[in-house]
Amino acid sequence: MDCPNCGASNSPEDNFCRKCGGPLTAPAPSEGTPPPAPPKDGGESGALPRTSVDAPVPAPDLTSTPAPDFTPDTAPDGSASAPGGKHQDPVCPFCGGTDCQPVSRTTGKARGGGYSISDGCCGMCLMGPVGLLCGLGGGRSKIDLKNEVVWVCRSCGKQHLSQKDGLEKAVALASSYGTGAVIIGLILSFGMYVYGWSWIFAVLWAFSPLVVYGMVSAEVEEELGYPMEEILPPNTSIPKILILSEIGMVLLLWLGGHFIFDFLNEMASQ
């Protein structure tokens, strides 16, 4: 028997090599070691098992996936609006385009030749009620220059006034028109109290606050492109303001002439 370690020849009865002393028989496998598994499908030992490529792949269930929430940024009539239904400056209120650019413009307004309260009072003291017409001469003419921001739409070419300047313009117009309505109301009240003018003028002029509000709204909305109520502060109540204005105008027409007459008498007595 040849030694598996050194190759030396030994007799069949020897259990160990005469040259190197190594064992001549291979050790028996231990009981706890399992035999190697035979290859499957004629492949080599240790190869990975093949998987079937013909097995169908289940399709994903698209019906169970909820659709994402989508809120359009346009109103049902096609006009673009901000959250809550209000317009924004960068969005064109006419075509709904979002390609708007701010542009500064300078506007000039001539003042002068209007009604002057001081001149009217002086004229009344000197010439009576007819002297109120002296206030129509006004003072010196002045030109007020103001810078405003308008947004120009590149899609349709139209422009709309910014909300900040629109609110300032609405306040200025309301103050100007309201002052004129109060002055005319005082003149009507004085004429009814002293000269017995017909009360029909006072009844008609009692609705002047509504006319003022309509004029201011029309002028501001023409430049904004949408209702003026959207640019007003959140706590502003238009009906409440109109009701208080109507009550104030009625009281002015009823009692204004009496107070003016007493005031003139006191000045004349001094």
C-alpha angles and dihedrals in degrees: 000000000000119000112246090214106046103007095238119152117249135174119263092247093059118101095187132043115261092215107040101013094231122144116271096208126064115245116257116249116260119254094239096056111091118219117256115272116250116247117262125233092010093294128140122276113273095023117138116254115257119244125216114253093193094074110114117245112226114242117237116260103243094174093067094056111094116233115245118254113260124189114188117227093217129080122237090262091057098254116131117240140173125247109298093032095281125130126243128215097242091053119080110235092204104052102008093240119153097206098095125142126202116239127184118225132183119225126192127205124187117223124193138077090061128119117299115201094201093052091047093052092048091049091049091053092052103036106016124237091340088064089070086080089068088076091066090076091070122187135285120327115256134179118219116204120201133178116225132183118228127181116226117204114221091201102057101010095234124131133214132193119253117254094242094054090040091058092047091050092049091052092047093049093046090051093048097045092041092054091052091049091051093050093050090046091055091050092050092047092050092048092051093047098045106024101026098242116184115277090224089083091056092048091052094044091050087078093055093107089062090050091049091051091049092050093048093047094049094049096046096042090052090064097035098048093220138058117304091227090076093067096047119103114272095249095050114119112197095190091052092050092049093049092050090047092051091050091048092049092050091051090047092053092045101045105015096086092050093053092046091050092050091047092053092048091053091050092048092050092054 
